[in-house]
Amino acid sequence: MQLEKKIMLCVDSDAETRKKMISKLAVQMGLAIIPSDSSKLIKSDIYDVDLENDYIILCDNVDLSGSDRILHALYRRAALGAPVIIGAKKMNKVAEFMCCVHYSSNLL
């Protein structure tokens, strides 16, 4: 899978399913060799991620309607070419234009 300059968004209500989806996408993008390697890189909260300095952003619990500042920082990192794969419980209309959305029925 080629790196797109978009936020890869995994949408599912279950946190474990989102984590598996993010791991699978990370392997497909070449960020890890096996899913268990990529699962070690996944942060559980967006506030654990250094949005300014991290080269790879993998997070399985992001509230897209929470903070505009965080959403803007994620957009900027993706536009600069950093791999950004996040998980959310539901899709937000504001984030739709900059995200490549993946659902569990399509990915797993």
C-alpha positions in Angstrom: 0.0 0.0 0.0 1.4 3.4 -1.0 1.6 6.1 1.6 -1.1 8.7 1.0 -0.9 12.2 2.4 -4.1 11.7 4.3 -5.1 10.6 7.7 -5.9 6.9 7.7 -9.0 6.5 10.0 -10.2 3.2 11.4 -13.8 3.4 12.5 -15.3 0.8 14.9 -17.0 1.0 18.3 -14.8 -1.7 19.8 -11.3 -0.6 20.9 -9.6 -4.0 20.3 -11.0 -4.1 16.7 -9.6 -0.6 16.1 -6.2 -1.7 17.4 -6.2 -4.7 15.1 -7.2 -2.6 12.1 -4.4 -0.1 12.8 -1.9 -2.9 13.2 -3.0 -4.4 9.8 -2.8 -1.0 8.1 0.7 -0.4 9.5 1.9 -3.7 8.1 0.4 -3.0 4.7 2.1 0.4 4.6 5.4 -1.1 5.5 5.8 0.4 8.9 6.1 -3.0 10.6 6.8 -6.6 9.5 4.1 -8.3 11.6 1.0 -7.0 13.4 2.4 -7.6 16.8 5.4 -5.3 16.0 3.0 -2.5 15.0 0.8 -3.0 18.0 3.7 -2.0 20.2 3.8 1.4 18.5 0.1 2.2 19.0 -0.6 4.8 21.6 -3.9 4.5 23.6 -4.5 8.2 23.8 -3.8 11.1 21.4 -2.3 13.1 24.4 0.5 10.4 24.6 1.6 11.3 21.1 4.2 14.1 20.4 2.4 15.7 17.4 5.3 17.9 16.6 8.2 15.4 16.6 6.9 11.9 16.1 7.6 10.4 12.6 4.9 7.8 12.9 1.5 8.5 14.5 -0.5 5.5 15.5 -3.3 6.0 18.0 -6.4 3.9 18.6 -8.6 6.3 20.5 -9.1 9.8 19.0 -12.1 12.0 19.5 -12.3 13.9 16.2 -14.9 16.3 17.6 -12.9 17.1 20.7 -10.1 19.6 19.8 -9.6 21.5 16.6 -6.0 22.1 17.5 -5.3 18.3 17.6 -7.1 17.7 14.4 -5.2 20.5 12.7 -1.9 19.1 13.9 -2.8 15.6 12.6 -3.7 17.2 9.2 -0.4 19.0 9.1 1.6 15.9 9.9 -0.2 13.9 7.2 0.3 16.6 4.7 4.0 16.6 5.4 4.1 12.9 4.6 4.2 11.4 8.1 2.2 8.2 8.4 -0.9 9.0 10.5 -3.2 6.1 11.4 -5.8 6.7 14.0 -8.9 5.0 15.4 -12.2 6.5 16.3 -15.6 5.3 17.5 -17.4 7.3 14.8 -16.7 9.3 11.7 -16.9 13.1 12.0 -18.2 15.2 9.1 -15.5 17.8 9.7 -12.6 15.3 9.3 -14.1 13.5 6.3 -12.3 15.4 3.5 -8.8 14.7 4.8 -9.3 11.1 5.9 -9.2 7.8 4.2 -11.8 5.9 6.1 -11.5 2.1 6.8 -14.2 0.0 8.4 -13.8 -3.4 10.1 -16.0 -5.1 7.5 -13.6 -4.0 4.7 -10.2 -4.4 6.5 -10.4 -7.5 8.7 
